[in-house]
Amino acid sequence: MERSIEGINTRMLVKERKSMEAHGFGTRIAYATVPPTVEYSLTKKGKKLKPIVDSVYHWSMEFNY
């Protein structure tokens, strides 16, 4: 995920993922593997926001933001 978001650093990504989880938009599942594996996914609440986020993204692309 970090490689696919231009301009984000690890610290900011972790902060945003924790915030999303705290607000009920995402979930985090940690697996006891070596190396550690973590899986993130959107909750039902988070999936309901996808059309809005997509719309804002397309708007920003149209106006070069």
PDBQT receptor file of N, H, CA, C and O in Angstrom, charges set to zero:
ATOM      1  N   MET A   1       0.829  -1.183   0.000  1.00  0.00    +0.000 N 
ATOM      2  CA  MET A   1       0.000   0.000   0.000  1.00  0.00    +0.000 C 
ATOM      3  C   MET A   1       0.878   1.252   0.000  1.00  0.00    +0.000 C 
ATOM      4  O   MET A   1       0.601   2.214  -0.717  1.00  0.00    +0.000 OA
ATOM      5  N   GLU A   2       1.919   1.231   0.796  1.00  0.00    +0.000 N 
ATOM      6  H   GLU A   2       2.144   0.450   1.379  1.00  0.00    +0.000 HD
ATOM      7  CA  GLU A   2       2.776   2.417   0.914  1.00  0.00    +0.000 C 
ATOM      8  C   GLU A   2       3.392   2.792  -0.435  1.00  0.00    +0.000 C 
ATOM      9  O   GLU A   2       3.509   3.972  -0.765  1.00  0.00    +0.000 OA
ATOM     10  N   ARG A   3       3.778   1.789  -1.202  1.00  0.00    +0.000 N 
ATOM     11  H   ARG A   3       3.683   0.831  -0.934  1.00  0.00    +0.000 HD
ATOM     12  CA  ARG A   3       4.387   2.061  -2.504  1.00  0.00    +0.000 C 
ATOM     13  C   ARG A   3       3.387   2.624  -3.506  1.00  0.00    +0.000 C 
ATOM     14  O   ARG A   3       3.783   3.307  -4.450  1.00  0.00    +0.000 OA
ATOM     15  N   SER A   4       2.110   2.353  -3.320  1.00  0.00    +0.000 N 
ATOM     16  H   SER A   4       1.788   1.798  -2.552  1.00  0.00    +0.000 HD
ATOM     17  CA  SER A   4       1.106   2.808  -4.284  1.00  0.00    +0.000 C 
ATOM     18  C   SER A   4       0.570   4.211  -3.998  1.00  0.00    +0.000 C 
ATOM     19  O   SER A   4      -0.154   4.767  -4.823  1.00  0.00    +0.000 OA
ATOM     20  N   ILE A   5       0.911   4.795  -2.840  1.00  0.00    +0.000 N 
ATOM     21  H   ILE A   5       1.499   4.343  -2.170  1.00  0.00    +0.000 HD
ATOM     22  CA  ILE A   5       0.444   6.136  -2.489  1.00  0.00    +0.000 C 
ATOM     23  C   ILE A   5       1.627   7.096  -2.553  1.00  0.00    +0.000 C 
ATOM     24  O   ILE A   5       2.489   7.105  -1.675  1.00  0.00    +0.000 OA
ATOM     25  N   GLU A   6       1.648   7.887  -3.590  1.00  0.00    +0.000 N 
ATOM     26  H   GLU A   6       0.947   7.880  -4.303  1.00  0.00    +0.000 HD
ATOM     27  CA  GLU A   6       2.749   8.822  -3.797  1.00  0.00    +0.000 C 
ATOM     28  C   GLU A   6       2.815   9.865  -2.685  1.00  0.00    +0.000 C 
ATOM     29  O   GLU A   6       1.806  10.474  -2.330  1.00  0.00    +0.000 OA
ATOM     30  N   GLY A   7       4.020  10.064  -2.138  1.00  0.00    +0.000 N 
ATOM     31  H   GLY A   7       4.840   9.570  -2.427  1.00  0.00    +0.000 HD
ATOM     32  CA  GLY A   7       4.236  11.113  -1.157  1.00  0.00    +0.000 C 
ATOM     33  C   GLY A   7       3.900  10.767   0.281  1.00  0.00    +0.000 C 
ATOM     34  O   GLY A   7       4.002  11.633   1.150  1.00  0.00    +0.000 OA
ATOM     35  N   ILE A   8       3.498   9.523   0.568  1.00  0.00    +0.000 N 
ATOM     36  H   ILE A   8       3.415   8.820  -0.138  1.00  0.00    +0.000 HD
ATOM     37  CA  ILE A   8       3.167   9.165   1.957  1.00  0.00    +0.000 C 
ATOM     38  C   ILE A   8       4.364   8.451   2.587  1.00  0.00    +0.000 C 
ATOM     39  O   ILE A   8       5.067   7.689   1.923  1.00  0.00    +0.000 OA
ATOM     40  N   ASN A   9       4.582   8.707   3.865  1.00  0.00    +0.000 N 
ATOM     41  H   ASN A   9       4.011   9.326   4.404  1.00  0.00    +0.000 HD
ATOM     42  CA  ASN A   9       5.645   7.982   4.559  1.00  0.00    +0.000 C 
ATOM     43  C   ASN A   9       5.013   6.960   5.505  1.00  0.00    +0.000 C 
ATOM     44  O   ASN A   9       3.805   6.982   5.743  1.00  0.00    +0.000 OA
ATOM     45  N   THR A  10       5.831   6.081   6.029  1.00  0.00    +0.000 N 
ATOM     46  H   THR A  10       6.812   6.063   5.835  1.00  0.00    +0.000 HD
ATOM     47  CA  THR A  10       5.341   4.990   6.880  1.00  0.00    +0.000 C 
ATOM     48  C   THR A  10       4.586   5.521   8.091  1.00  0.00    +0.000 C 
ATOM     49  O   THR A  10       3.523   5.006   8.440  1.00  0.00    +0.000 OA
ATOM     50  N   ARG A  11       5.129   6.542   8.728  1.00  0.00    +0.000 N 
ATOM     51  H   ARG A  11       5.992   6.960   8.445  1.00  0.00    +0.000 HD
ATOM     52  CA  ARG A  11       4.502   7.090   9.940  1.00  0.00    +0.000 C 
ATOM     53  C   ARG A  11       3.086   7.596   9.650  1.00  0.00    +0.000 C 
ATOM     54  O   ARG A  11       2.155   7.309  10.402  1.00  0.00    +0.000 OA
ATOM     55  N   MET A  12       2.929   8.340   8.572  1.00  0.00    +0.000 N 
ATOM     56  H   MET A  12       3.685   8.573   7.961  1.00  0.00    +0.000 HD
ATOM     57  CA  MET A  12       1.616   8.890   8.226  1.00  0.00    +0.000 C 
ATOM     58  C   MET A  12       0.639   7.766   7.852  1.00  0.00    +0.000 C 
ATOM     59  O   MET A  12      -0.531   7.811   8.231  1.00  0.00    +0.000 OA
ATOM     60  N   LEU A  13       1.110   6.778   7.122  1.00  0.00    +0.000 N 
ATOM     61  H   LEU A  13       2.061   6.741   6.814  1.00  0.00    +0.000 HD
ATOM     62  CA  LEU A  13       0.252   5.665   6.731  1.00  0.00    +0.000 C 
ATOM     63  C   LEU A  13      -0.262   4.911   7.958  1.00  0.00    +0.000 C 
ATOM     64  O   LEU A  13      -1.446   4.582   8.036  1.00  0.00    +0.000 OA
ATOM     65  N   VAL A  14       0.622   4.640   8.911  1.00  0.00    +0.000 N 
ATOM     66  H   VAL A  14       1.583   4.907   8.848  1.00  0.00    +0.000 HD
ATOM     67  CA  VAL A  14       0.231   3.940  10.143  1.00  0.00    +0.000 C 
ATOM     68  C   VAL A  14      -0.793   4.775  10.913  1.00  0.00    +0.000 C 
ATOM     69  O   VAL A  14      -1.787   4.241  11.406  1.00  0.00    +0.000 OA
ATOM     70  N   LYS A  15      -0.552   6.074  11.014  1.00  0.00    +0.000 N 
ATOM     71  H   LYS A  15       0.255   6.508  10.613  1.00  0.00    +0.000 HD
ATOM     72  CA  LYS A  15      -1.471   6.969  11.725  1.00  0.00    +0.000 C 
ATOM     73  C   LYS A  15      -2.853   6.951  11.080  1.00  0.00    +0.000 C 
ATOM     74  O   LYS A  15      -3.860   6.860  11.782  1.00  0.00    +0.000 OA
ATOM     75  N   GLU A  16      -2.911   7.035   9.766  1.00  0.00    +0.000 N 
ATOM     76  H   GLU A  16      -2.093   7.109   9.196  1.00  0.00    +0.000 HD
ATOM     77  CA  GLU A  16      -4.201   7.043   9.060  1.00  0.00    +0.000 C 
ATOM     78  C   GLU A  16      -4.928   5.703   9.182  1.00  0.00    +0.000 C 
ATOM     79  O   GLU A  16      -6.147   5.673   9.351  1.00  0.00    +0.000 OA
ATOM     80  N   ARG A  17      -4.190   4.602   9.097  1.00  0.00    +0.000 N 
ATOM     81  H   ARG A  17      -3.200   4.627   8.959  1.00  0.00    +0.000 HD
ATOM     82  CA  ARG A  17      -4.831   3.284   9.251  1.00  0.00    +0.000 C 
ATOM     83  C   ARG A  17      -5.406   3.115  10.646  1.00  0.00    +0.000 C 
ATOM     84  O   ARG A  17      -6.501   2.574  10.800  1.00  0.00    +0.000 OA
ATOM     85  N   LYS A  18      -4.682   3.574  11.673  1.00  0.00    +0.000 N 
ATOM     86  H   LYS A  18      -3.793   4.014  11.548  1.00  0.00    +0.000 HD
ATOM     87  CA  LYS A  18      -5.189   3.494  13.049  1.00  0.00    +0.000 C 
ATOM     88  C   LYS A  18      -6.439   4.354  13.214  1.00  0.00    +0.000 C 
ATOM     89  O   LYS A  18      -7.390   3.955  13.886  1.00  0.00    +0.000 OA
ATOM     90  N   SER A  19      -6.432   5.522  12.606  1.00  0.00    +0.000 N 
ATOM     91  H   SER A  19      -5.659   5.846  12.060  1.00  0.00    +0.000 HD
ATOM     92  CA  SER A  19      -7.593   6.413  12.677  1.00  0.00    +0.000 C 
ATOM     93  C   SER A  19      -8.803   5.777  11.998  1.00  0.00    +0.000 C 
ATOM     94  O   SER A  19      -9.914   5.830  12.524  1.00  0.00    +0.000 OA
ATOM     95  N   MET A  20      -8.584   5.175  10.830  1.00  0.00    +0.000 N 
ATOM     96  H   MET A  20      -7.681   5.132  10.403  1.00  0.00    +0.000 HD
ATOM     97  CA  MET A  20      -9.686   4.508  10.128  1.00  0.00    +0.000 C 
ATOM     98  C   MET A  20     -10.263   3.376  10.967  1.00  0.00    +0.000 C 
ATOM     99  O   MET A  20     -11.479   3.196  11.028  1.00  0.00    +0.000 OA
ATOM    100  N   GLU A  21      -9.389   2.618  11.607  1.00  0.00    +0.000 N 
ATOM    101  H   GLU A  21      -8.401   2.764  11.557  1.00  0.00    +0.000 HD
ATOM    102  CA  GLU A  21      -9.844   1.508  12.452  1.00  0.00    +0.000 C 
ATOM    103  C   GLU A  21     -10.609   2.043  13.665  1.00  0.00    +0.000 C 
ATOM    104  O   GLU A  21     -11.651   1.499  14.032  1.00  0.00    +0.000 OA
ATOM    105  N   ALA A  22     -10.098   3.101  14.282  1.00  0.00    +0.000 N 
ATOM    106  H   ALA A  22      -9.252   3.543  13.983  1.00  0.00    +0.000 HD
ATOM    107  CA  ALA A  22     -10.743   3.681  15.461  1.00  0.00    +0.000 C 
ATOM    108  C   ALA A  22     -12.135   4.223  15.144  1.00  0.00    +0.000 C 
ATOM    109  O   ALA A  22     -13.017   4.207  16.003  1.00  0.00    +0.000 OA
ATOM    110  N   HIS A  23     -12.335   4.699  13.923  1.00  0.00    +0.000 N 
ATOM    111  H   HIS A  23     -11.619   4.712  13.225  1.00  0.00    +0.000 HD
ATOM    112  CA  HIS A  23     -13.629   5.251  13.515  1.00  0.00    +0.000 C 
ATOM    113  C   HIS A  23     -14.543   4.212  12.857  1.00  0.00    +0.000 C 
ATOM    114  O   HIS A  23     -15.642   4.543  12.411  1.00  0.00    +0.000 OA
ATOM    115  N   GLY A  24     -14.083   2.949  12.800  1.00  0.00    +0.000 N 
ATOM    116  H   GLY A  24     -13.190   2.681  13.162  1.00  0.00    +0.000 HD
ATOM    117  CA  GLY A  24     -14.923   1.883  12.286  1.00  0.00    +0.000 C 
ATOM    118  C   GLY A  24     -14.945   1.737  10.780  1.00  0.00    +0.000 C 
ATOM    119  O   GLY A  24     -15.835   1.085  10.236  1.00  0.00    +0.000 OA
ATOM    120  N   PHE A  25     -13.960   2.344  10.082  1.00  0.00    +0.000 N 
ATOM    121  H   PHE A  25     -13.237   2.874  10.524  1.00  0.00    +0.000 HD
ATOM    122  CA  PHE A  25     -13.924   2.248   8.623  1.00  0.00    +0.000 C 
ATOM    123  C   PHE A  25     -13.088   1.079   8.128  1.00  0.00    +0.000 C 
ATOM    124  O   PHE A  25     -13.227   0.667   6.977  1.00  0.00    +0.000 OA
ATOM    125  N   GLY A  26     -12.228   0.541   8.970  1.00  0.00    +0.000 N 
ATOM    126  H   GLY A  26     -12.115   0.876   9.906  1.00  0.00    +0.000 HD
ATOM    127  CA  GLY A  26     -11.364  -0.553   8.562  1.00  0.00    +0.000 C 
ATOM    128  C   GLY A  26     -11.071  -1.495   9.701  1.00  0.00    +0.000 C 
ATOM    129  O   GLY A  26     -11.310  -1.186  10.869  1.00  0.00    +0.000 OA
ATOM    130  N   THR A  27     -10.546  -2.657   9.337  1.00  0.00    +0.000 N 
ATOM    131  H   THR A  27     -10.352  -2.908   8.389  1.00  0.00    +0.000 HD
ATOM    132  CA  THR A  27     -10.144  -3.657  10.330  1.00  0.00    +0.000 C 
ATOM    133  C   THR A  27      -8.709  -4.079  10.052  1.00  0.00    +0.000 C 
ATOM    134  O   THR A  27      -8.217  -3.969   8.929  1.00  0.00    +0.000 OA
ATOM    135  N   ARG A  28      -8.053  -4.558  11.090  1.00  0.00    +0.000 N 
ATOM    136  H   ARG A  28      -8.453  -4.647  12.003  1.00  0.00    +0.000 HD
ATOM    137  CA  ARG A  28      -6.665  -5.020  10.997  1.00  0.00    +0.000 C 
ATOM    138  C   ARG A  28      -6.597  -6.404  11.624  1.00  0.00    +0.000 C 
ATOM    139  O   ARG A  28      -7.039  -6.612  12.755  1.00  0.00    +0.000 OA
ATOM    140  N   ILE A  29      -6.038  -7.344  10.877  1.00  0.00    +0.000 N 
ATOM    141  H   ILE A  29      -5.679  -7.176   9.959  1.00  0.00    +0.000 HD
ATOM    142  CA  ILE A  29      -5.847  -8.696  11.399  1.00  0.00    +0.000 C 
ATOM    143  C   ILE A  29      -4.358  -9.009  11.315  1.00  0.00    +0.000 C 
ATOM    144  O   ILE A  29      -3.769  -8.970  10.234  1.00  0.00    +0.000 OA
ATOM    145  N   ALA A  30      -3.750  -9.321  12.464  1.00  0.00    +0.000 N 
ATOM    146  H   ALA A  30      -4.228  -9.353  13.341  1.00  0.00    +0.000 HD
ATOM    147  CA  ALA A  30      -2.331  -9.669  12.523  1.00  0.00    +0.000 C 
ATOM    148  C   ALA A  30      -2.201 -11.186  12.660  1.00  0.00    +0.000 C 
ATOM    149  O   ALA A  30      -2.868 -11.803  13.490  1.00  0.00    +0.000 OA
ATOM    150  N   TYR A  31      -1.342 -11.771  11.843  1.00  0.00    +0.000 N 
ATOM    151  H   TYR A  31      -0.800 -11.269  11.169  1.00  0.00    +0.000 HD
ATOM    152  CA  TYR A  31      -1.104 -13.211  11.868  1.00  0.00    +0.000 C 
ATOM    153  C   TYR A  31       0.260 -13.480  12.488  1.00  0.00    +0.000 C 
ATOM    154  O   TYR A  31       1.227 -12.767  12.222  1.00  0.00    +0.000 OA
ATOM    155  N   ALA A  32       0.327 -14.512  13.313  1.00  0.00    +0.000 N 
ATOM    156  H   ALA A  32      -0.459 -15.091  13.529  1.00  0.00    +0.000 HD
ATOM    157  CA  ALA A  32       1.573 -14.881  13.989  1.00  0.00    +0.000 C 
ATOM    158  C   ALA A  32       2.449 -15.692  13.035  1.00  0.00    +0.000 C 
ATOM    159  O   ALA A  32       2.569 -16.909  13.172  1.00  0.00    +0.000 OA
ATOM    160  N   THR A  33       3.051 -15.011  12.079  1.00  0.00    +0.000 N 
ATOM    161  H   THR A  33       2.953 -14.022  11.968  1.00  0.00    +0.000 HD
ATOM    162  CA  THR A  33       3.940 -15.658  11.115  1.00  0.00    +0.000 C 
ATOM    163  C   THR A  33       5.300 -14.984  11.188  1.00  0.00    +0.000 C 
ATOM    164  O   THR A  33       5.451 -13.922  11.792  1.00  0.00    +0.000 OA
ATOM    165  N   VAL A  34       6.284 -15.612  10.566  1.00  0.00    +0.000 N 
ATOM    166  H   VAL A  34       6.162 -16.475  10.075  1.00  0.00    +0.000 HD
ATOM    167  CA  VAL A  34       7.624 -15.022  10.479  1.00  0.00    +0.000 C 
ATOM    168  C   VAL A  34       7.937 -14.867   8.997  1.00  0.00    +0.000 C 
ATOM    169  O   VAL A  34       8.022 -15.869   8.286  1.00  0.00    +0.000 OA
ATOM    170  N   PRO A  35       8.110 -13.657   8.517  1.00  0.00    +0.000 N 
ATOM    171  CA  PRO A  35       7.915 -12.374   9.174  1.00  0.00    +0.000 C 
ATOM    172  C   PRO A  35       6.432 -12.125   9.454  1.00  0.00    +0.000 C 
ATOM    173  O   PRO A  35       5.572 -12.775   8.859  1.00  0.00    +0.000 OA
ATOM    174  N   PRO A  36       6.130 -11.187  10.358  1.00  0.00    +0.000 N 
ATOM    175  CA  PRO A  36       4.730 -10.911  10.698  1.00  0.00    +0.000 C 
ATOM    176  C   PRO A  36       3.923 -10.496   9.465  1.00  0.00    +0.000 C 
ATOM    177  O   PRO A  36       4.411  -9.758   8.609  1.00  0.00    +0.000 OA
ATOM    178  N   THR A  37       2.705 -10.974   9.393  1.00  0.00    +0.000 N 
ATOM    179  H   THR A  37       2.309 -11.573  10.088  1.00  0.00    +0.000 HD
ATOM    180  CA  THR A  37       1.808 -10.636   8.291  1.00  0.00    +0.000 C 
ATOM    181  C   THR A  37       0.605  -9.917   8.870  1.00  0.00    +0.000 C 
ATOM    182  O   THR A  37       0.040 -10.342   9.878  1.00  0.00    +0.000 OA
ATOM    183  N   VAL A  38       0.215  -8.815   8.223  1.00  0.00    +0.000 N 
ATOM    184  H   VAL A  38       0.674  -8.470   7.405  1.00  0.00    +0.000 HD
ATOM    185  CA  VAL A  38      -0.942  -8.049   8.660  1.00  0.00    +0.000 C 
ATOM    186  C   VAL A  38      -1.851  -7.844   7.462  1.00  0.00    +0.000 C 
ATOM    187  O   VAL A  38      -1.393  -7.543   6.360  1.00  0.00    +0.000 OA
ATOM    188  N   GLU A  39      -3.143  -8.010   7.694  1.00  0.00    +0.000 N 
ATOM    189  H   GLU A  39      -3.516  -8.254   8.590  1.00  0.00    +0.000 HD
ATOM    190  CA  GLU A  39      -4.130  -7.835   6.629  1.00  0.00    +0.000 C 
ATOM    191  C   GLU A  39      -5.094  -6.725   7.025  1.00  0.00    +0.000 C 
ATOM    192  O   GLU A  39      -5.636  -6.723   8.130  1.00  0.00    +0.000 OA
ATOM    193  N   TYR A  40      -5.300  -5.785   6.114  1.00  0.00    +0.000 N 
ATOM    194  H   TYR A  40      -4.860  -5.786   5.216  1.00  0.00    +0.000 HD
ATOM    195  CA  TYR A  40      -6.227  -4.685   6.343  1.00  0.00    +0.000 C 
ATOM    196  C   TYR A  40      -7.395  -4.830   5.391  1.00  0.00    +0.000 C 
ATOM    197  O   TYR A  40      -7.230  -5.265   4.251  1.00  0.00    +0.000 OA
ATOM    198  N   SER A  41      -8.583  -4.462   5.866  1.00  0.00    +0.000 N 
ATOM    199  H   SER A  41      -8.717  -4.108   6.792  1.00  0.00    +0.000 HD
ATOM    200  CA  SER A  41      -9.749  -4.483   4.981  1.00  0.00    +0.000 C 
ATOM    201  C   SER A  41     -10.746  -3.424   5.433  1.00  0.00    +0.000 C 
ATOM    202  O   SER A  41     -10.720  -2.965   6.575  1.00  0.00    +0.000 OA
ATOM    203  N   LEU A  42     -11.622  -3.049   4.514  1.00  0.00    +0.000 N 
ATOM    204  H   LEU A  42     -11.644  -3.422   3.586  1.00  0.00    +0.000 HD
ATOM    205  CA  LEU A  42     -12.661  -2.083   4.840  1.00  0.00    +0.000 C 
ATOM    206  C   LEU A  42     -13.833  -2.793   5.499  1.00  0.00    +0.000 C 
ATOM    207  O   LEU A  42     -14.162  -3.926   5.150  1.00  0.00    +0.000 OA
ATOM    208  N   THR A  43     -14.451  -2.127   6.441  1.00  0.00    +0.000 N 
ATOM    209  H   THR A  43     -14.184  -1.206   6.725  1.00  0.00    +0.000 HD
ATOM    210  CA  THR A  43     -15.684  -2.635   7.039  1.00  0.00    +0.000 C 
ATOM    211  C   THR A  43     -16.841  -2.246   6.117  1.00  0.00    +0.000 C 
ATOM    212  O   THR A  43     -16.634  -1.581   5.102  1.00  0.00    +0.000 OA
ATOM    213  N   LYS A  44     -18.039  -2.656   6.468  1.00  0.00    +0.000 N 
ATOM    214  H   LYS A  44     -18.207  -3.195   7.293  1.00  0.00    +0.000 HD
ATOM    215  CA  LYS A  44     -19.222  -2.269   5.703  1.00  0.00    +0.000 C 
ATOM    216  C   LYS A  44     -19.339  -0.745   5.653  1.00  0.00    +0.000 C 
ATOM    217  O   LYS A  44     -19.662  -0.164   4.616  1.00  0.00    +0.000 OA
ATOM    218  N   LYS A  45     -19.070  -0.118   6.789  1.00  0.00    +0.000 N 
ATOM    219  H   LYS A  45     -18.808  -0.590   7.631  1.00  0.00    +0.000 HD
ATOM    220  CA  LYS A  45     -19.106   1.348   6.883  1.00  0.00    +0.000 C 
ATOM    221  C   LYS A  45     -18.071   1.972   5.936  1.00  0.00    +0.000 C 
ATOM    222  O   LYS A  45     -18.368   2.957   5.259  1.00  0.00    +0.000 OA
ATOM    223  N   GLY A  46     -16.883   1.414   5.888  1.00  0.00    +0.000 N 
ATOM    224  H   GLY A  46     -16.643   0.614   6.437  1.00  0.00    +0.000 HD
ATOM    225  CA  GLY A  46     -15.830   1.909   5.013  1.00  0.00    +0.000 C 
ATOM    226  C   GLY A  46     -16.164   1.726   3.540  1.00  0.00    +0.000 C 
ATOM    227  O   GLY A  46     -15.875   2.594   2.717  1.00  0.00    +0.000 OA
ATOM    228  N   LYS A  47     -16.772   0.595   3.212  1.00  0.00    +0.000 N 
ATOM    229  H   LYS A  47     -17.007  -0.111   3.880  1.00  0.00    +0.000 HD
ATOM    230  CA  LYS A  47     -17.145   0.325   1.815  1.00  0.00    +0.000 C 
ATOM    231  C   LYS A  47     -18.219   1.290   1.323  1.00  0.00    +0.000 C 
ATOM    232  O   LYS A  47     -18.273   1.600   0.133  1.00  0.00    +0.000 OA
ATOM    233  N   LYS A  48     -19.072   1.766   2.228  1.00  0.00    +0.000 N 
ATOM    234  H   LYS A  48     -19.028   1.514   3.194  1.00  0.00    +0.000 HD
ATOM    235  CA  LYS A  48     -20.111   2.727   1.843  1.00  0.00    +0.000 C 
ATOM    236  C   LYS A  48     -19.501   4.071   1.417  1.00  0.00    +0.000 C 
ATOM    237  O   LYS A  48     -20.135   4.828   0.682  1.00  0.00    +0.000 OA
ATOM    238  N   LEU A  49     -18.283   4.370   1.870  1.00  0.00    +0.000 N 
ATOM    239  H   LEU A  49     -17.768   3.755   2.467  1.00  0.00    +0.000 HD
ATOM    240  CA  LEU A  49     -17.613   5.621   1.505  1.00  0.00    +0.000 C 
ATOM    241  C   LEU A  49     -16.913   5.559   0.147  1.00  0.00    +0.000 C 
ATOM    242  O   LEU A  49     -16.568   6.598  -0.416  1.00  0.00    +0.000 OA
ATOM    243  N   LYS A  50     -16.701   4.361  -0.379  1.00  0.00    +0.000 N 
ATOM    244  H   LYS A  50     -16.981   3.517   0.079  1.00  0.00    +0.000 HD
ATOM    245  CA  LYS A  50     -15.925   4.202  -1.612  1.00  0.00    +0.000 C 
ATOM    246  C   LYS A  50     -16.442   5.058  -2.768  1.00  0.00    +0.000 C 
ATOM    247  O   LYS A  50     -15.626   5.716  -3.414  1.00  0.00    +0.000 OA
ATOM    248  N   PRO A  51     -17.731   5.093  -3.070  1.00  0.00    +0.000 N 
ATOM    249  CA  PRO A  51     -18.193   5.939  -4.183  1.00  0.00    +0.000 C 
ATOM    250  C   PRO A  51     -17.883   7.420  -3.966  1.00  0.00    +0.000 C 
ATOM    251  O   PRO A  51     -17.604   8.142  -4.924  1.00  0.00    +0.000 OA
ATOM    252  N   ILE A  52     -17.931   7.867  -2.735  1.00  0.00    +0.000 N 
ATOM    253  H   ILE A  52     -18.158   7.281  -1.958  1.00  0.00    +0.000 HD
ATOM    254  CA  ILE A  52     -17.641   9.271  -2.433  1.00  0.00    +0.000 C 
ATOM    255  C   ILE A  52     -16.155   9.554  -2.637  1.00  0.00    +0.000 C 
ATOM    256  O   ILE A  52     -15.788  10.554  -3.254  1.00  0.00    +0.000 OA
ATOM    257  N   VAL A  53     -15.313   8.681  -2.124  1.00  0.00    +0.000 N 
ATOM    258  H   VAL A  53     -15.611   7.869  -1.623  1.00  0.00    +0.000 HD
ATOM    259  CA  VAL A  53     -13.869   8.851  -2.272  1.00  0.00    +0.000 C 
ATOM    260  C   VAL A  53     -13.484   8.784  -3.751  1.00  0.00    +0.000 C 
ATOM    261  O   VAL A  53     -12.667   9.578  -4.216  1.00  0.00    +0.000 OA
ATOM    262  N   ASP A  54     -14.060   7.854  -4.479  1.00  0.00    +0.000 N 
ATOM    263  H   ASP A  54     -14.724   7.209  -4.101  1.00  0.00    +0.000 HD
ATOM    264  CA  ASP A  54     -13.786   7.745  -5.919  1.00  0.00    +0.000 C 
ATOM    265  C   ASP A  54     -14.192   9.018  -6.651  1.00  0.00    +0.000 C 
ATOM    266  O   ASP A  54     -13.477   9.487  -7.536  1.00  0.00    +0.000 OA
ATOM    267  N   SER A  55     -15.321   9.564  -6.286  1.00  0.00    +0.000 N 
ATOM    268  H   SER A  55     -15.903   9.183  -5.567  1.00  0.00    +0.000 HD
ATOM    269  CA  SER A  55     -15.807  10.784  -6.917  1.00  0.00    +0.000 C 
ATOM    270  C   SER A  55     -14.862  11.964  -6.652  1.00  0.00    +0.000 C 
ATOM    271  O   SER A  55     -14.553  12.725  -7.568  1.00  0.00    +0.000 OA
ATOM    272  N   VAL A  56     -14.410  12.115  -5.421  1.00  0.00    +0.000 N 
ATOM    273  H   VAL A  56     -14.661  11.496  -4.677  1.00  0.00    +0.000 HD
ATOM    274  CA  VAL A  56     -13.475  13.186  -5.080  1.00  0.00    +0.000 C 
ATOM    275  C   VAL A  56     -12.145  12.976  -5.813  1.00  0.00    +0.000 C 
ATOM    276  O   VAL A  56     -11.536  13.934  -6.289  1.00  0.00    +0.000 OA
ATOM    277  N   TYR A  57     -11.705  11.732  -5.897  1.00  0.00    +0.000 N 
ATOM    278  H   TYR A  57     -12.199  10.954  -5.510  1.00  0.00    +0.000 HD
ATOM    279  CA  TYR A  57     -10.466  11.423  -6.618  1.00  0.00    +0.000 C 
ATOM    280  C   TYR A  57     -10.571  11.844  -8.083  1.00  0.00    +0.000 C 
ATOM    281  O   TYR A  57      -9.672  12.504  -8.604  1.00  0.00    +0.000 OA
ATOM    282  N   HIS A  58     -11.657  11.467  -8.744  1.00  0.00    +0.000 N 
ATOM    283  H   HIS A  58     -12.387  10.931  -8.321  1.00  0.00    +0.000 HD
ATOM    284  CA  HIS A  58     -11.827  11.810 -10.159  1.00  0.00    +0.000 C 
ATOM    285  C   HIS A  58     -11.930  13.324 -10.349  1.00  0.00    +0.000 C 
ATOM    286  O   HIS A  58     -11.408  13.865 -11.324  1.00  0.00    +0.000 OA
ATOM    287  N   TRP A  59     -12.594  13.996  -9.434  1.00  0.00    +0.000 N 
ATOM    288  H   TRP A  59     -13.019  13.557  -8.642  1.00  0.00    +0.000 HD
ATOM    289  CA  TRP A  59     -12.670  15.454  -9.493  1.00  0.00    +0.000 C 
ATOM    290  C   TRP A  59     -11.265  16.062  -9.388  1.00  0.00    +0.000 C 
ATOM    291  O   TRP A  59     -10.915  16.965 -10.148  1.00  0.00    +0.000 OA
ATOM    292  N   SER A  60     -10.472  15.562  -8.446  1.00  0.00    +0.000 N 
ATOM    293  H   SER A  60     -10.757  14.828  -7.828  1.00  0.00    +0.000 HD
ATOM    294  CA  SER A  60      -9.124  16.102  -8.251  1.00  0.00    +0.000 C 
ATOM    295  C   SER A  60      -8.238  15.849  -9.465  1.00  0.00    +0.000 C 
ATOM    296  O   SER A  60      -7.391  16.681  -9.790  1.00  0.00    +0.000 OA
ATOM    297  N   MET A  61      -8.416  14.721 -10.136  1.00  0.00    +0.000 N 
ATOM    298  H   MET A  61      -9.104  14.045  -9.872  1.00  0.00    +0.000 HD
ATOM    299  CA  MET A  61      -7.643  14.427 -11.334  1.00  0.00    +0.000 C 
ATOM    300  C   MET A  61      -8.028  15.376 -12.461  1.00  0.00    +0.000 C 
ATOM    301  O   MET A  61      -7.173  15.814 -13.232  1.00  0.00    +0.000 OA
ATOM    302  N   GLU A  62      -9.301  15.688 -12.555  1.00  0.00    +0.000 N 
ATOM    303  H   GLU A  62      -9.995  15.333 -11.930  1.00  0.00    +0.000 HD
ATOM    304  CA  GLU A  62      -9.788  16.580 -13.611  1.00  0.00    +0.000 C 
ATOM    305  C   GLU A  62      -9.202  17.992 -13.456  1.00  0.00    +0.000 C 
ATOM    306  O   GLU A  62      -8.915  18.662 -14.449  1.00  0.00    +0.000 OA
ATOM    307  N   PHE A  63      -9.029  18.431 -12.220  1.00  0.00    +0.000 N 
ATOM    308  H   PHE A  63      -9.262  17.887 -11.414  1.00  0.00    +0.000 HD
ATOM    309  CA  PHE A  63      -8.539  19.788 -11.971  1.00  0.00    +0.000 C 
ATOM    310  C   PHE A  63      -7.077  19.812 -11.472  1.00  0.00    +0.000 C 
ATOM    311  O   PHE A  63      -6.613  20.811 -10.922  1.00  0.00    +0.000 OA
ATOM    312  N   ASN A  64      -6.369  18.691 -11.676  1.00  0.00    +0.000 N 
ATOM    313  H   ASN A  64      -6.746  17.879 -12.122  1.00  0.00    +0.000 HD
ATOM    314  CA  ASN A  64      -4.923  18.594 -11.384  1.00  0.00    +0.000 C 
ATOM    315  C   ASN A  64      -4.548  18.904  -9.938  1.00  0.00    +0.000 C 
ATOM    316  O   ASN A  64      -3.581  19.624  -9.689  1.00  0.00    +0.000 OA
ATOM    317  N   TYR A  65      -5.303  18.369  -8.988  1.00  0.00    +0.000 N 
ATOM    318  H   TYR A  65      -6.088  17.784  -9.190  1.00  0.00    +0.000 HD
ATOM    319  CA  TYR A  65      -4.961  18.552  -7.580  1.00  0.00    +0.000 C 
ATOM    320  C   TYR A  65      -4.133  17.407  -7.094  1.00  0.00    +0.000 C 
ATOM    321  O   TYR A  65      -3.744  17.378  -5.926  1.00  0.00    +0.000 OA
TER     322      TYR A  65
